[in-house]
Amino acid sequence: MSHITRIKNAKLKDAALLCQALENLELAVEYAQDNTLSVGLGESAMIRTQIKSSARYNYRQGEQVGFARQTDGTFSTVGDFYWAAQSAEEFTAEVTQAYVLVAALQMLAQQGYMVETQERRTDGAVRVTMGRI
Amino acid sequence: MTEQIEITISPEGKITLHVQGVTGLACDDLTAALEMLLEGETNKEYTPEAFGGGAVANQQGQAQW
């Protein structure tokens, strides 16, 4: 049997997966039990990281941004992106892609699948093939 | 027969999983856990292979994204 499943607008709810996704993007991660880590201008987050500053502000040491846990359990991006090399939307999309990849690989590895190929396409998409005998 | 899954994740995080070679309901079970974990909008199609070469069936009756 064969089928195609598509999932869009994934909700970022799993803190461990989110931390792993950030680490896979080679970002340092700080984690707290609640939204107690300060980021940006008076905001607070449960997970904090630092991204590159824009080339215009390369004298800065990087920008602290993070993810705050919402009442519905999802994480939302917080921080001041004014000096950052990415917009909040670009950063969130990049992290979401990494999060979904980690979730899929972990879930399928638990079911005995192994990665056979993995590549990043020119359009920015990630393509992975996994197999199980 | 080798069971294979082809995964594509767009730059925005939309994931497409093409499951091949898995028999029976196990085919659905494979992606069900991920669907629950991600809690996103899900669209599922059974390919012609699943029905012996017939038309593609869309479980939710939605247009392909």
N, CA and C atoms of all chains as a GROMACS GRO file, in nm:
protein
  594
    1MET      N    1   0.085  -0.119   0.000
    1MET     CA    2   0.000   0.000   0.000
    1MET      C    3   0.088   0.124   0.000
    2SER      N    4   0.036   0.226  -0.051
    2SER     CA    5   0.117   0.346  -0.064
    2SER      C    6   0.028   0.469  -0.044
    3HIS      N    7   0.081   0.566   0.024
    3HIS     CA    8   0.004   0.689   0.037
    3HIS      C    9   0.095   0.810   0.055
    4ILE      N   10   0.036   0.926   0.038
    4ILE     CA   11   0.109   1.051   0.056
    4ILE      C   12   0.037   1.130   0.165
    5THR      N   13   0.110   1.170   0.267
    5THR     CA   14   0.055   1.254   0.374
    5THR      C   15   0.123   1.389   0.371
    6ARG      N   16   0.042   1.494   0.379
    6ARG     CA   17   0.098   1.630   0.386
    6ARG      C   18   0.050   1.695   0.514
    7ILE      N   19   0.140   1.759   0.585
    7ILE     CA   20   0.104   1.828   0.709
    7ILE      C   21   0.161   1.970   0.701
    8LYS      N   22   0.075   2.068   0.718
    8LYS     CA   23   0.123   2.206   0.718
    8LYS      C   24   0.077   2.276   0.846
    9ASN      N   25   0.137   2.390   0.872
    9ASN     CA   26   0.108   2.468   0.993
    9ASN      C   27   0.128   2.386   1.120
   10ALA      N   28   0.240   2.317   1.125
   10ALA     CA   29   0.272   2.238   1.244
   10ALA      C   30   0.281   2.327   1.367
   11LYS      N   31   0.235   2.274   1.480
   11LYS     CA   32   0.242   2.350   1.606
   11LYS      C   33   0.368   2.309   1.681
   12LEU      N   34   0.444   2.407   1.720
   12LEU     CA   35   0.567   2.380   1.796
   12LEU      C   36   0.528   2.372   1.944
   13LYS      N   37   0.524   2.250   1.995
   13LYS     CA   38   0.480   2.229   2.134
   13LYS      C   39   0.581   2.154   2.219
   14ASP      N   40   0.668   2.080   2.155
   14ASP     CA   41   0.760   1.992   2.228
   14ASP      C   42   0.892   2.065   2.252
   15ALA      N   43   0.921   2.096   2.379
   15ALA     CA   44   1.041   2.173   2.412
   15ALA      C   45   1.169   2.101   2.374
   16ALA      N   46   1.174   1.969   2.396
   16ALA     CA   47   1.295   1.893   2.364
   16ALA      C   48   1.322   1.894   2.214
   17LEU      N   49   1.216   1.877   2.136
   17LEU     CA   50   1.233   1.880   1.991
   17LEU      C   51   1.277   2.018   1.944
   18LEU      N   52   1.221   2.121   2.007
   18LEU     CA   53   1.256   2.258   1.970
   18LEU      C   54   1.403   2.287   2.002
   19CYS      N   55   1.447   2.243   2.118
   19CYS     CA   56   1.589   2.262   2.156
   19CYS      C   57   1.680   2.187   2.058
   20GLN      N   58   1.639   2.064   2.022
   20GLN     CA   59   1.721   1.985   1.929
   20GLN      C   60   1.725   2.053   1.792
   21ALA      N   61   1.612   2.108   1.750
   21ALA     CA   62   1.608   2.177   1.620
   21ALA      C   63   1.704   2.296   1.620
   22LEU      N   64   1.705   2.373   1.728
   22LEU     CA   65   1.794   2.488   1.737
   22LEU      C   66   1.940   2.444   1.737
   23GLU      N   67   1.969   2.337   1.808
   23GLU     CA   68   2.107   2.285   1.810
   23GLU      C   69   2.148   2.236   1.672
   24ASN      N   70   2.055   2.177   1.598
   24ASN     CA   71   2.087   2.131   1.463
   24ASN      C   72   2.116   2.249   1.370
   25LEU      N   73   2.062   2.365   1.406
   25LEU     CA   74   2.092   2.488   1.329
   25LEU      C   75   2.219   2.556   1.382
   26GLU      N   76   2.288   2.484   1.471
   26GLU     CA   77   2.414   2.530   1.530
   26GLU      C   78   2.396   2.657   1.613
   27LEU      N   79   2.282   2.662   1.683
   27LEU     CA   80   2.255   2.773   1.774
   27LEU      C   81   2.266   2.723   1.918
   28ALA      N   82   2.329   2.801   2.003
   28ALA     CA   83   2.339   2.766   2.144
   28ALA      C   84   2.201   2.783   2.208
   29VAL      N   85   2.168   2.693   2.300
   29VAL     CA   86   2.034   2.692   2.357
   29VAL      C   87   2.040   2.704   2.509
   30GLU      N   88   1.957   2.792   2.563
   30GLU     CA   89   1.935   2.799   2.708
   30GLU      C   90   1.788   2.764   2.731
   31TYR      N   91   1.765   2.689   2.837
   31TYR     CA   92   1.629   2.640   2.862
   31TYR      C   93   1.591   2.662   3.008
   32ALA      N   94   1.470   2.705   3.032
   32ALA     CA   95   1.420   2.722   3.168
   32ALA      C   96   1.287   2.647   3.180
   33GLN      N   97   1.243   2.624   3.302
   33GLN     CA   98   1.118   2.550   3.323
   33GLN      C   99   0.995   2.634   3.290
   34ASP      N  100   1.014   2.764   3.284
   34ASP     CA  101   0.901   2.854   3.254
   34ASP      C  102   0.954   2.972   3.172
   35ASN      N  103   0.866   3.065   3.141
   35ASN     CA  104   0.908   3.181   3.061
   35ASN      C  105   0.982   3.281   3.152
   36THR      N  106   1.103   3.247   3.190
   36THR     CA  107   1.177   3.330   3.284
   36THR      C  108   1.307   3.387   3.226
   37LEU      N  109   1.339   3.353   3.103
   37LEU     CA  110   1.463   3.402   3.041
   37LEU      C  111   1.431   3.532   2.967
   38SER      N  112   1.503   3.637   2.998
   38SER     CA  113   1.474   3.765   2.934
   38SER      C  114   1.533   3.770   2.794
   39VAL      N  115   1.458   3.825   2.701
   39VAL     CA  116   1.504   3.845   2.564
   39VAL      C  117   1.452   3.979   2.514
   40GLY      N  118   1.527   4.039   2.424
   40GLY     CA  119   1.481   4.162   2.361
   40GLY      C  120   1.454   4.272   2.461
   41LEU      N  121   1.348   4.344   2.436
   41LEU     CA  122   1.314   4.460   2.518
   41LEU      C  123   1.201   4.424   2.614
   42GLY      N  124   1.236   4.356   2.721
   42GLY     CA  125   1.138   4.327   2.825
   42GLY      C  126   1.052   4.206   2.802
   43GLU      N  127   1.086   4.124   2.704
   43GLU     CA  128   1.009   4.001   2.683
   43GLU      C  129   1.078   3.886   2.756
   44SER      N  130   1.005   3.777   2.773
   44SER     CA  131   1.064   3.662   2.842
   44SER      C  132   1.031   3.535   2.764
   45ALA      N  133   1.118   3.436   2.781
   45ALA     CA  134   1.105   3.313   2.703
   45ALA      C  135   1.143   3.193   2.788
   46MET      N  136   1.101   3.077   2.742
   46MET     CA  137   1.137   2.951   2.806
   46MET      C  138   1.265   2.895   2.742
   47ILE      N  139   1.281   2.924   2.612
   47ILE     CA  140   1.401   2.880   2.540
   47ILE      C  141   1.464   3.004   2.478
   48ARG      N  142   1.594   3.019   2.502
   48ARG     CA  143   1.663   3.139   2.451
   48ARG      C  144   1.782   3.097   2.366
   49THR      N  145   1.805   3.173   2.261
   49THR     CA  146   1.921   3.149   2.177
   49THR      C  147   1.972   3.283   2.125
   50GLN      N  148   2.078   3.278   2.048
   50GLN     CA  149   2.134   3.402   1.994
   50GLN      C  150   2.156   3.384   1.845
   51ILE      N  151   2.108   3.481   1.767
   51ILE     CA  152   2.127   3.474   1.622
   51ILE      C  153   2.216   3.589   1.578
   52LYS      N  154   2.262   3.581   1.454
   52LYS     CA  155   2.356   3.680   1.403
   52LYS      C  156   2.289   3.816   1.388
   53SER      N  157   2.369   3.919   1.408
   53SER     CA  158   2.321   4.054   1.381
   53SER      C  159   2.330   4.081   1.231
   54SER      N  160   2.251   4.176   1.188
   54SER     CA  161   2.258   4.219   1.049
   54SER      C  162   2.398   4.272   1.019
   55ALA      N  163   2.440   4.260   0.893
   55ALA     CA  164   2.573   4.310   0.853
   55ALA      C  165   2.588   4.460   0.884
   56ARG      N  166   2.476   4.532   0.883
   56ARG     CA  167   2.481   4.676   0.914
   56ARG      C  168   2.519   4.701   1.060
   57TYR      N  169   2.494   4.602   1.143
   57TYR     CA  170   2.520   4.617   1.288
   57TYR      C  171   2.621   4.513   1.334
   58ASN      N  172   2.723   4.489   1.250
   58ASN     CA  173   2.815   4.380   1.280
   58ASN      C  174   2.905   4.407   1.401
   59TYR      N  175   2.897   4.527   1.456
   59TYR     CA  176   2.971   4.556   1.579
   59TYR      C  177   2.902   4.493   1.700
   60ARG      N  178   2.777   4.450   1.681
   60ARG     CA  179   2.704   4.388   1.793
   60ARG      C  180   2.745   4.240   1.807
   61GLN      N  181   2.720   4.185   1.922
   61GLN     CA  182   2.764   4.049   1.954
   61GLN      C  183   2.660   3.942   1.916
   62GLY      N  184   2.555   3.982   1.848
   62GLY     CA  185   2.446   3.889   1.818
   62GLY      C  186   2.321   3.933   1.892
   63GLU      N  187   2.210   3.875   1.854
   63GLU     CA  188   2.081   3.917   1.910
   63GLU      C  189   2.015   3.800   1.984
   64GLN      N  190   1.976   3.825   2.106
   64GLN     CA  191   1.907   3.721   2.182
   64GLN      C  192   1.759   3.718   2.145
   65VAL      N  193   1.716   3.601   2.104
   65VAL     CA  194   1.574   3.580   2.073
   65VAL      C  195   1.533   3.449   2.141
   66GLY      N  196   1.406   3.418   2.137
   66GLY     CA  197   1.367   3.296   2.205
   66GLY      C  198   1.227   3.250   2.169
   67PHE      N  199   1.182   3.154   2.247
   67PHE     CA  200   1.048   3.098   2.229
   67PHE      C  201   0.977   3.098   2.364
   68ALA      N  202   0.862   3.160   2.366
   68ALA     CA  203   0.783   3.166   2.489
   68ALA      C  204   0.669   3.067   2.481
   69ARG      N  205   0.645   2.996   2.590
   69ARG     CA  206   0.534   2.900   2.597
   69ARG      C  207   0.404   2.978   2.612
   70GLN      N  208   0.307   2.950   2.527
   70GLN     CA  209   0.177   3.015   2.533
   70GLN      C  210   0.079   2.930   2.616
   71THR      N  211  -0.034   2.988   2.648
   71THR     CA  212  -0.130   2.915   2.732
   71THR      C  213  -0.185   2.791   2.662
   72ASP      N  214  -0.185   2.789   2.528
   72ASP     CA  215  -0.235   2.671   2.457
   72ASP      C  216  -0.125   2.565   2.438
   73GLY      N  217  -0.008   2.589   2.495
   73GLY     CA  218   0.098   2.490   2.488
   73GLY      C  219   0.197   2.511   2.374
   74THR      N  220   0.163   2.598   2.281
   74THR     CA  221   0.254   2.621   2.168
   74THR      C  222   0.363   2.720   2.206
   75PHE      N  223   0.472   2.716   2.131
   75PHE     CA  224   0.578   2.814   2.149
   75PHE      C  225   0.565   2.922   2.042
   76SER      N  226   0.586   3.046   2.082
   76SER     CA  227   0.588   3.154   1.983
   76SER      C  228   0.723   3.226   1.991
   77THR      N  229   0.766   3.276   1.878
   77THR     CA  230   0.894   3.345   1.870
   77THR      C  231   0.884   3.481   1.937
   78VAL      N  232   0.981   3.513   2.021
   78VAL     CA  233   0.985   3.644   2.086
   78VAL      C  234   1.126   3.702   2.072
   79GLY      N  235   1.135   3.831   2.086
   79GLY     CA  236   1.264   3.897   2.079
   79GLY      C  237   1.257   4.020   1.991
   80ASP      N  238   1.362   4.097   1.993
   80ASP     CA  239   1.370   4.217   1.912
   80ASP      C  240   1.459   4.187   1.791
   81PHE      N  241   1.400   4.182   1.675
   81PHE     CA  242   1.474   4.143   1.554
   81PHE      C  243   1.526   4.265   1.477
   82TYR      N  244   1.517   4.384   1.536
   82TYR     CA  245   1.555   4.506   1.464
   82TYR      C  246   1.698   4.497   1.412
   83TRP      N  247   1.790   4.447   1.494
   83TRP     CA  248   1.932   4.440   1.455
   83TRP      C  249   1.970   4.306   1.394
   84ALA      N  250   1.876   4.214   1.390
   84ALA     CA  251   1.909   4.076   1.350
   84ALA      C  252   1.924   4.061   1.199
   85ALA      N  253   1.998   3.958   1.162
   85ALA     CA  254   2.021   3.929   1.020
   85ALA      C  255   1.898   3.866   0.955
   86GLN      N  256   1.806   3.818   1.036
   86GLN     CA  257   1.683   3.758   0.985
   86GLN      C  258   1.564   3.830   1.047
   87SER      N  259   1.453   3.827   0.974
   87SER     CA  260   1.328   3.876   1.033
   87SER      C  261   1.273   3.766   1.124
   88ALA      N  262   1.177   3.803   1.207
   88ALA     CA  263   1.114   3.703   1.294
   88ALA      C  264   1.048   3.593   1.211
   89GLU      N  265   0.989   3.632   1.099
   89GLU     CA  266   0.921   3.534   1.014
   89GLU      C  267   1.022   3.437   0.951
   90GLU      N  268   1.134   3.490   0.906
   90GLU     CA  269   1.237   3.404   0.845
   90GLU      C  270   1.294   3.308   0.949
   91PHE      N  271   1.321   3.361   1.067
   91PHE     CA  272   1.376   3.277   1.173
   91PHE      C  273   1.276   3.168   1.213
   92THR      N  274   1.151   3.206   1.230
   92THR     CA  275   1.049   3.109   1.270
   92THR      C  276   1.032   2.999   1.165
   93ALA      N  277   1.035   3.038   1.037
   93ALA     CA  278   1.022   2.939   0.930
   93ALA      C  279   1.141   2.842   0.932
   94GLU      N  280   1.260   2.896   0.951
   94GLU     CA  281   1.380   2.811   0.952
   94GLU      C  282   1.374   2.712   1.069
   95VAL      N  283   1.332   2.762   1.184
   95VAL     CA  284   1.324   2.674   1.302
   95VAL      C  285   1.212   2.572   1.285
   96THR      N  286   1.101   2.614   1.227
   96THR     CA  287   0.989   2.521   1.205
   96THR      C  288   1.032   2.407   1.113
   97GLN      N  289   1.105   2.440   1.008
   97GLN     CA  290   1.154   2.336   0.917
   97GLN      C  291   1.244   2.237   0.992
   98ALA      N  292   1.333   2.292   1.074
   98ALA     CA  293   1.425   2.206   1.151
   98ALA      C  294   1.348   2.122   1.253
   99TYR      N  295   1.246   2.180   1.315
   99TYR     CA  296   1.164   2.110   1.416
   99TYR      C  297   1.089   1.993   1.350
  100VAL      N  298   1.028   2.020   1.238
  100VAL     CA  299   0.952   1.915   1.168
  100VAL      C  300   1.045   1.802   1.124
  101LEU      N  301   1.164   1.840   1.079
  101LEU     CA  302   1.262   1.738   1.038
  101LEU      C  303   1.301   1.650   1.156
  102VAL      N  304   1.333   1.711   1.269
  102VAL     CA  305   1.371   1.633   1.388
  102VAL      C  306   1.255   1.542   1.430
  103ALA      N  307   1.135   1.596   1.430
  103ALA     CA  308   1.018   1.517   1.471
  103ALA      C  309   0.999   1.397   1.380
  104ALA      N  310   1.009   1.418   1.250
  104ALA     CA  311   0.988   1.310   1.154
  104ALA      C  312   1.096   1.204   1.167
  105LEU      N  313   1.221   1.246   1.176
  105LEU     CA  314   1.331   1.150   1.183
  105LEU      C  315   1.322   1.067   1.311
  106GLN      N  316   1.291   1.133   1.422
  106GLN     CA  317   1.280   1.060   1.549
  106GLN      C  318   1.165   0.961   1.546
  107MET      N  319   1.051   1.008   1.497
  107MET     CA  320   0.930   0.924   1.496
  107MET      C  321   0.950   0.800   1.409
  108LEU      N  322   1.012   0.820   1.293
  108LEU     CA  323   1.030   0.708   1.201
  108LEU      C  324   1.145   0.617   1.245
  109ALA      N  325   1.246   0.674   1.309
  109ALA     CA  326   1.356   0.592   1.362
  109ALA      C  327   1.301   0.497   1.469
  110GLN      N  328   1.206   0.546   1.550
  110GLN     CA  329   1.145   0.461   1.652
  110GLN      C  330   1.070   0.343   1.590
  111GLN      N  331   1.032   0.358   1.464
  111GLN     CA  332   0.960   0.250   1.396
  111GLN      C  333   1.052   0.169   1.306
  112GLY      N  334   1.182   0.187   1.327
  112GLY     CA  335   1.278   0.101   1.259
  112GLY      C  336   1.331   0.152   1.126
  113TYR      N  337   1.297   0.274   1.090
  113TYR     CA  338   1.346   0.329   0.963
  113TYR      C  339   1.483   0.393   0.981
  114MET      N  340   1.565   0.378   0.878
  114MET     CA  341   1.698   0.438   0.881
  114MET      C  342   1.714   0.534   0.763
  115VAL      N  343   1.788   0.642   0.788
  115VAL     CA  344   1.809   0.742   0.682
  115VAL      C  345   1.898   0.682   0.574
  116GLU      N  346   1.853   0.694   0.450
  116GLU     CA  347   1.933   0.646   0.336
  116GLU      C  348   1.999   0.763   0.264
  117THR      N  349   1.923   0.868   0.242
  117THR     CA  350   1.980   0.987   0.178
  117THR      C  351   1.921   1.110   0.246
  118GLN      N  352   1.996   1.218   0.246
  118GLN     CA  353   1.945   1.346   0.298
  118GLN      C  354   2.013   1.458   0.220
  119GLU      N  355   1.934   1.549   0.168
  119GLU     CA  356   1.992   1.658   0.090
  119GLU      C  357   1.909   1.786   0.109
  120ARG      N  358   1.974   1.899   0.089
  120ARG     CA  359   1.902   2.026   0.086
  120ARG      C  360   1.894   2.069  -0.059
  121ARG      N  361   1.773   2.090  -0.107
  121ARG     CA  362   1.755   2.127  -0.247
  121ARG      C  363   1.781   2.275  -0.267
  122THR      N  364   1.794   2.314  -0.391
  122THR     CA  365   1.825   2.454  -0.421
  122THR      C  366   1.711   2.548  -0.380
  123ASP      N  367   1.589   2.495  -0.371
  123ASP     CA  368   1.476   2.579  -0.330
  123ASP      C  369   1.465   2.591  -0.178
  124GLY      N  370   1.560   2.530  -0.106
  124GLY     CA  371   1.559   2.540   0.041
  124GLY      C  372   1.490   2.426   0.110
  125ALA      N  373   1.423   2.342   0.034
  125ALA     CA  374   1.354   2.226   0.095
  125ALA      C  375   1.457   2.120   0.134
  126VAL      N  376   1.422   2.042   0.233
  126VAL     CA  377   1.504   1.928   0.275
  126VAL      C  378   1.435   1.802   0.227
  127ARG      N  379   1.513   1.713   0.166
  127ARG     CA  380   1.457   1.586   0.118
  127ARG      C  381   1.534   1.472   0.181
  128VAL      N  382   1.460   1.380   0.241
  128VAL     CA  383   1.520   1.265   0.309
  128VAL      C  384   1.450   1.139   0.261
  129THR      N  385   1.528   1.034   0.237
  129THR     CA  386   1.467   0.904   0.213
  129THR      C  387   1.508   0.812   0.328
  130MET      N  388   1.410   0.735   0.376
  130MET     CA  389   1.434   0.641   0.485
  130MET      C  390   1.381   0.505   0.443
  131GLY      N  391   1.447   0.399   0.489
  131GLY     CA  392   1.404   0.265   0.451
  131GLY      C  393   1.401   0.171   0.570
  132ARG      N  394   1.322   0.066   0.553
  132ARG     CA  395   1.312  -0.040   0.654
  132ARG      C  396   1.295  -0.171   0.580
  133ILE      N  397   1.370  -0.271   0.619
  133ILE     CA  398   1.362  -0.400   0.549
  133ILE      C  399   1.266  -0.492   0.624
  134MET      N  400   1.022  -0.717   0.063
  134MET     CA  401   1.022  -0.588  -0.005
  134MET      C  402   1.062  -0.478   0.093
  135THR      N  403   1.143  -0.386   0.046
  135THR     CA  404   1.185  -0.277   0.131
  135THR      C  405   1.075  -0.173   0.141
  136GLU      N  406   1.049  -0.131   0.264
  136GLU     CA  407   0.952  -0.022   0.286
  136GLU      C  408   1.030   0.109   0.282
  137GLN      N  409   0.978   0.203   0.210
  137GLN     CA  410   1.052   0.328   0.195
  137GLN      C  411   0.960   0.449   0.216
  138ILE      N  412   1.018   0.551   0.275
  138ILE     CA  413   0.946   0.676   0.295
  138ILE      C  414   1.032   0.788   0.239
  139GLU      N  415   0.971   0.869   0.154
  139GLU     CA  416   1.039   0.987   0.102
  139GLU      C  417   0.979   1.109   0.173
  140ILE      N  418   1.063   1.186   0.237
  140ILE     CA  419   1.018   1.302   0.315
  140ILE      C  420   1.068   1.429   0.251
  141THR      N  421   0.980   1.523   0.231
  141THR     CA  422   1.022   1.654   0.182
  141THR      C  423   0.965   1.760   0.275
  142ILE      N  424   1.050   1.851   0.321
  142ILE     CA  425   1.005   1.958   0.411
  142ILE      C  426   1.038   2.091   0.345
  143SER      N  427   0.936   2.169   0.320
  143SER     CA  428   0.954   2.298   0.251
  143SER      C  429   1.023   2.397   0.346
  144PRO      N  430   1.074   2.507   0.292
  144PRO     CA  431   1.139   2.608   0.378
  144PRO      C  432   1.045   2.664   0.484
  145GLU      N  433   0.913   2.652   0.463
  145GLU     CA  434   0.816   2.702   0.561
  145GLU      C  435   0.778   2.596   0.662
  146GLY      N  436   0.823   2.472   0.641
  146GLY     CA  437   0.796   2.366   0.737
  146GLY      C  438   0.682   2.272   0.699
  147LYS      N  439   0.629   2.286   0.578
  147LYS     CA  440   0.526   2.190   0.535
  147LYS      C  441   0.594   2.058   0.498
  148ILE      N  442   0.544   1.950   0.556
  148ILE     CA  443   0.608   1.821   0.533
  148ILE      C  444   0.520   1.732   0.444
  149THR      N  445   0.584   1.664   0.352
  149THR     CA  446   0.518   1.567   0.266
  149THR      C  447   0.588   1.433   0.284
  150LEU      N  448   0.511   1.332   0.318
  150LEU     CA  449   0.567   1.198   0.335
  150LEU      C  450   0.504   1.105   0.232
  151HIS      N  451   0.587   1.042   0.153
  151HIS     CA  452   0.539   0.945   0.054
  151HIS      C  453   0.581   0.807   0.102
  152VAL      N  454   0.482   0.731   0.148
  152VAL     CA  455   0.508   0.598   0.204
  152VAL      C  456   0.486   0.494   0.096
  153GLN      N  457   0.584   0.407   0.079
  153GLN     CA  458   0.573   0.304  -0.025
  153GLN      C  459   0.610   0.167   0.031
  154GLY      N  460   0.536   0.067  -0.012
  154GLY     CA  461   0.572  -0.071   0.019
  154GLY      C  462   0.526  -0.120   0.154
  155VAL      N  463   0.440  -0.043   0.222
  155VAL     CA  464   0.390  -0.086   0.353
  155VAL      C  465   0.250  -0.142   0.332
  156THR      N  466   0.228  -0.262   0.385
  156THR     CA  467   0.101  -0.329   0.358
  156THR      C  468  -0.006  -0.296   0.462
  157GLY      N  469  -0.128  -0.293   0.417
  157GLY     CA  470  -0.244  -0.280   0.505
  157GLY      C  471  -0.249  -0.151   0.584
  158LEU      N  472  -0.312  -0.160   0.701
  158LEU     CA  473  -0.333  -0.042   0.783
  158LEU      C  474  -0.204   0.013   0.843
  159ALA      N  475  -0.101  -0.068   0.846
  159ALA     CA  476   0.028  -0.022   0.898
  159ALA      C  477   0.075   0.102   0.824
  160CYS      N  478   0.032   0.114   0.701
  160CYS     CA  479   0.069   0.229   0.617
  160CYS      C  480   0.020   0.358   0.684
  161ASP      N  481  -0.105   0.356   0.730
  161ASP     CA  482  -0.161   0.474   0.797
  161ASP      C  483  -0.097   0.496   0.934
  162ASP      N  484  -0.074   0.387   1.005
  162ASP     CA  485  -0.017   0.397   1.139
  162ASP      C  486   0.119   0.466   1.138
  163LEU      N  487   0.193   0.445   1.030
  163LEU     CA  488   0.328   0.501   1.022
  163LEU      C  489   0.330   0.652   1.038
  164THR      N  490   0.236   0.719   0.976
  164THR     CA  491   0.238   0.865   0.980
  164THR      C  492   0.142   0.921   1.086
  165ALA      N  493   0.057   0.837   1.143
  165ALA     CA  494  -0.042   0.886   1.240
  165ALA      C  495   0.024   0.952   1.362
  166ALA      N  496   0.132   0.890   1.411
  166ALA     CA  497   0.198   0.946   1.528
  166ALA      C  498   0.256   1.083   1.499
  167LEU      N  499   0.310   1.098   1.382
  167LEU     CA  500   0.368   1.229   1.345
  167LEU      C  501   0.257   1.333   1.327
  168GLU      N  502   0.145   1.291   1.270
  168GLU     CA  503   0.031   1.382   1.254
  168GLU      C  504  -0.015   1.432   1.391
  169MET      N  505  -0.020   1.343   1.488
  169MET     CA  506  -0.063   1.381   1.624
  169MET      C  507   0.038   1.475   1.689
  170LEU      N  508   0.166   1.446   1.668
  170LEU     CA  509   0.271   1.526   1.730
  170LEU      C  510   0.272   1.668   1.674
  171LEU      N  511   0.256   1.681   1.544
  171LEU     CA  512   0.268   1.814   1.482
  171LEU      C  513   0.137   1.893   1.488
  172GLU      N  514   0.024   1.822   1.501
  172GLU     CA  515  -0.106   1.888   1.516
  172GLU      C  516  -0.135   1.990   1.407
  173GLY      N  517  -0.082   1.966   1.289
  173GLY     CA  518  -0.108   2.060   1.180
  173GLY      C  519  -0.228   2.018   1.098
  174GLU      N  520  -0.249   2.088   0.988
  174GLU     CA  521  -0.356   2.051   0.896
  174GLU      C  522  -0.304   1.937   0.809
  175THR      N  523  -0.379   1.827   0.807
  175THR     CA  524  -0.332   1.708   0.738
  175THR      C  525  -0.416   1.676   0.617
  176ASN      N  526  -0.347   1.635   0.512
  176ASN     CA  527  -0.412   1.592   0.389
  176ASN      C  528  -0.350   1.460   0.348
  177LYS      N  529  -0.433   1.361   0.321
  177LYS     CA  530  -0.379   1.229   0.289
  177LYS      C  531  -0.437   1.177   0.158
  178GLU      N  532  -0.351   1.124   0.075
  178GLU     CA  533  -0.394   1.065  -0.052
  178GLU      C  534  -0.342   0.923  -0.062
  179TYR      N  535  -0.428   0.834  -0.109
  179TYR     CA  536  -0.383   0.699  -0.139
  179TYR      C  537  -0.348   0.694  -0.287
  180THR      N  538  -0.231   0.647  -0.317
  180THR     CA  539  -0.185   0.649  -0.455
  180THR      C  540  -0.247   0.534  -0.534
  181PRO      N  541  -0.243   0.539  -0.666
  181PRO     CA  542  -0.303   0.433  -0.748
  181PRO      C  543  -0.256   0.294  -0.709
  182GLU      N  544  -0.130   0.286  -0.668
  182GLU     CA  545  -0.072   0.156  -0.629
  182GLU      C  546  -0.154   0.090  -0.517
  183ALA      N  547  -0.210   0.175  -0.430
  183ALA     CA  548  -0.286   0.122  -0.317
  183ALA      C  549  -0.415   0.053  -0.360
  184PHE      N  550  -0.465   0.093  -0.477
  184PHE     CA  551  -0.592   0.037  -0.523
  184PHE      C  552  -0.575  -0.041  -0.653
  185GLY      N  553  -0.456  -0.088  -0.675
  185GLY     CA  554  -0.431  -0.168  -0.794
  185GLY      C  555  -0.437  -0.088  -0.922
  186GLY      N  556  -0.400   0.040  -0.914
  186GLY     CA  557  -0.388   0.120  -1.037
  186GLY      C  558  -0.505   0.212  -1.061
  187GLY      N  559  -0.598   0.223  -0.968
  187GLY     CA  560  -0.712   0.312  -0.986
  187GLY      C  561  -0.678   0.457  -0.962
  188ALA      N  562  -0.780   0.538  -0.952
  188ALA     CA  563  -0.760   0.681  -0.934
  188ALA      C  564  -0.710   0.712  -0.794
  189VAL      N  565  -0.648   0.823  -0.779
  189VAL     CA  566  -0.601   0.867  -0.648
  189VAL      C  567  -0.720   0.906  -0.562
  190ALA      N  568  -0.723   0.857  -0.439
  190ALA     CA  569  -0.832   0.890  -0.348
  190ALA      C  570  -0.782   0.986  -0.242
  191ASN      N  571  -0.859   1.088  -0.214
  191ASN     CA  572  -0.822   1.185  -0.112
  191ASN      C  573  -0.912   1.165   0.007
  192GLN      N  574  -0.851   1.131   0.121
  192GLN     CA  575  -0.929   1.093   0.239
  192GLN      C  576  -1.018   1.205   0.288
  193GLN      N  577  -0.972   1.327   0.279
  193GLN     CA  578  -1.050   1.438   0.334
  193GLN      C  579  -1.126   1.513   0.226
  194GLY      N  580  -1.114   1.468   0.102
  194GLY     CA  581  -1.187   1.533  -0.004
  194GLY      C  582  -1.142   1.675  -0.031
  195GLN      N  583  -1.017   1.706   0.006
  195GLN     CA  584  -0.968   1.841  -0.014
  195GLN      C  585  -0.882   1.847  -0.139
  196ALA      N  586  -0.868   1.965  -0.190
  196ALA     CA  587  -0.778   1.983  -0.302
  196ALA      C  588  -0.634   1.962  -0.254
  197GLN      N  589  -0.549   1.917  -0.345
  197GLN     CA  590  -0.408   1.899  -0.308
  197GLN      C  591  -0.345   2.034  -0.279
  198TRP      N  592  -0.265   2.041  -0.171
  198TRP     CA  593  -0.198   2.166  -0.138
  198TRP      C  594  -0.087   2.194  -0.237
   0.00000   0.00000   0.00000
